[in-house]
């Protein structure tokens, strides 16, 4: 009898502790509930519904016909898809490399308070705030063959042979398009890396100066190692953003000429919303999600992002 009573007492005490703990954390759950509901509604549900729709044949209206994995088998035999995937990988390598490298160079230069640094800091960040459609339209006009800025300047200085059909030649079209996100996005890593650089204690710079290091040694031996976590994070964000490029390709080339600038984002849009193959477009979206997730996971696993204590 005593044993039963002791067990009941323990159970009652455990229940009381649980209720006290629950009342303590309940306000926090209530605070995050709206954001969690929005996350589930706007992200989780569309993601799982896209996965479901990839198993169906559907033209946007009428009944959906279940076809299993046929959309994926068709996709893996689609030459345009492989071309778009290859171009997306090129974007994910070239654009982040130049964006982060130039952003690091500008961040270091501005942190050294070069002449006119206040103007440069604002000027290089302005394109980041501009719409991608506006930026793409501006650059498309500059790339225009007959009256565009680039060819006009080349012809004006006697370099007519270098004038190109920048967006109409399959050999240079992809390179031309990639210049646009590099120009537009370079201000973001510049600002973030500048903040990280200016967070390095001045004592470390003074010690490096006393050791007689030059500027190049200071950058690679002191600055880069100390901002490595920020550098790694901004590179990962740049890679993911480059893999999802869409609006610039839509405005400038629409994937042409001859699919030379076709990327996964635009191919998804073209297949689902222009051609009306929503099931097939959903399969492209699923593969695109898996590829981006795999790249991000591999990057995080390969590059350890650890905090640095000064």
N, C-alpha and C positions, 0 to 999 in steps of 0.2 A: 504493500500500500504506500509506504513511504517512498519507494522507488518511483511509482507512478506519479505521485505528487511532485517529486523533484523534477521528473521529466516535463510535467506540465508547467512547472515554474520556469524551467530553462526555456521551453518553447515560448512562454509568454514574454520572458525577458528578450529573447531573440526577436520576437515580433515587434516589441516596443522599440528596440534598437533599429530595426528595419524602417519602421514608420518615421522615427526621428531623422534617420538618414534620408529617407525619401522626401520628407518635408523640407529638408535642408537644400536638396538639389532640385526640387520642383520648380522654383523660380527660374533657374538656369535653363531647364528644358522648355519652359514657357517662352523665354526670350528667344531661343533658337528655333522654336516651332514654325514661325512664319517663313524664315529663310529656308528651313528644311522642306516645308511644303512647296515653296517656289522651286527649289532644286529638284524635287521629285516630279513636279508638274512640267517644268520647262526643259529638263535634261534627262532624267531617268526614264520617264514615260516615252518621249520621242525615241530614245535610244533603243529600248526594247521593242517598240512598235516598228521601228525600221528593220530590226532583226527579224521580226515576224513577217513583215511585208516582203522581205527578200526571198521568202519561200513561196511566194505567190506570183501569179501573172495578173497584172491589173493595169488598166489604162487610165485610171483616175476616176472613172464613172462606171457604175454597174457592179456586178458581182466579182469577187476575187476568186481566182482559180488556183488551188493548191498544186504546185508542181515540184515541191521538194527542193533539191539542190541543183535543179537544172539551170537556174540563173547563174550559179557559180561555175558550173561546168562550161557554160557558154562564155562566161567572162574570161576564164583562163585560156580560152581559145581565141580571144578577141585581140587582134593585132593592135588596134587603136588603144585598148586598155593598157597593154604592155608599153606602148610608146608614151602614154600619159604617165604611167608609173615611173618610167625611166626619167622623163623630164622632171617629175616631182622630186625624185632623188637628186637630180642635178641642182634644182632650186635649193634643196635642203643642205647641200654641201657648199655651193658657191655663195649664195646670198648671206647666210650666217657668217661665213668666213670673212668676207669683206666688210659686212656690217659691224661685226664685233671688233675686227682689227682696226678699222678706221675710227670707230667709236672710242677704242682704247687710246689710240694716238691723239685724238682730239681731247679726250679727258686728261691725259698727261700734259698736253700743251696748255690747256686752260688752267690746270692746277698750278702750273709754273708762272701763271699770270702774264702770259705773252701779251704783246701790245694789241689792244682792241679785244681782249678776251670776253668782256661783257657782251659785246655785239655778237661775237661768234657763238657764244653760249645760247643766245636767243635765236639767232639766224638758223643754226643747224637743228634746233628743236622745232621750229615752226612747221616744217613738212610733216612731222609726226602727227600734228593735230589736224592736218588737212585730210579731206575725204580721199579714199583711194581712187574713186571715179574721177575726181577733179585732177588729181596728180597724173593719172593715166591719160586723160584727155590732153593735158598740157604737154606731156612727153610725146604723145602720138603726133601732135602738131609739130613739135621740134624735129621728129624723125621723118616727117613728110619728105618725099623724094625731090619734088620740084622746088618748093618754097620753104622747106623746113630750115630751122636754125642751123643744124649741123652741116648740111650740104651747102647751104648758102655761105657759111664761114669758110668751108673747105674750098669752094670755088673762088671765093673772094681773095684767098691767099695763094691761089694758083695750084691747089692740090686737087684738081678735078678728078684725078684717077682714084682718089680715096673716097669720093662721094659714093654712097651706098643706097640701095633700096632697103633701108634698115629693117622694115617690118614686112617686106615682100619677098626677101631672099631667105630661103630656108637655112642657108649657111650662117646667117648672122642674126636671124630673127630672135632666137632664144636668148642670145647674149644681150641683144638690145632690150628685150623685155626685162631681163634680170637686173639691168642697170636701174630700173625704176624703183623697185622695193629697196634696193641698197641705198639709193639717194634719199628716199622717203624715211627709212627706218633708222638711219645711222645716228640720229639725234637721241634716240631712246637709250641705247647702251652708253652713249657719251655722258648723258646726265646721271645715269645710275652708277657708272664706273667713276665718274668725277666725284660723286658723293662718297664712294668707297675710298678713293685715293685721298681725299681731304680728311678722312677719318683716321688715317695713319698718323700716329703721334710724331710731332716734330723732332722729338729726341732721336728717333731712329734715323731721320734724314740728317741730323747733325752728326750722328755717329758715322754714317756713311761718308759724309763730307770729310770728316777727320781722317777716315781711312783712305782718302784720296781716290774714291771711285768716280768714274766719269758718268755722264748722263745715261748712256746705254747700259752700263753695268747696274746703275741705280734702278732702271726700269725692270730689267730681267732678274736681278738679284734681290731686290727689295720690294718694289711696288707689286709686280705680278704675283709673287708667292703670297703676299699679304691680302690681296684682293681675290685670290683664287676661288673662294666660295661664291662670291658675287659674279665673277667672270664665268664660272661654270653654269650658274643659274641663268644668266642672261643669254648664254649660248644655247642652252636647252630651249628657252622660250623662242629664240630666233629660229631654231630648227623646226619646231612645231608650227610656228607661223608661216615659214616658207613652204612646208608641206601642204598647208591649207590655202595657198594662194588661189584666188579666183577672180576678183573684180578687175585686177589689172589686165589679166589675159582676156577677159570678156570685152573690155573697152578697146584694147589695143589691137588684138589679132584674131580673137574668137577661135583660138587654137591653131590657126593656120600660120604660114602656108604649108599645105600638105602635112598637117598635124605636127609640124616641127615645134610648136609652142603649146601643144595639148598637155594639160595637166589634169590630175584626178578631180580637183574641185570643179573645173569647167566641164569635164566630161560627164560628171554626175549631173550637173545642171542641164546640160544639153540633152542627155538621155532621158531624164525624168520629166523635166518641165517643158522642153521643146518638142521632144518626140513622143512623150506620153507613156513611156515604158517605166512606170513607177516601181514595179517589182525588180526590174533589172537595175534601175538606178539605185534602189535600196541595197542591192548586192554590192554595187560599187561603193556605197557609203559604208557598208560593213567592213569591206576589205580596207578602205581608207582608214577607218577607225583602228583596225587591228594593226596596220602598218605604223600609224602614228604612235599608238600605244607601245608597240614593240620597240620603236626607235627611242622613245622617251625612257622606257624601262632599261634598255641596254645602256643608254647614256648614263642614267643615274647609277646603275650597277658598275659601269666602267670608270666613271669619274666620281670619286668620293667627294661629296659636298659637305665639308666639315667647317664648323666655325673656327675662326682664328682669334686667339686671345693675345692682346698686345701686352 
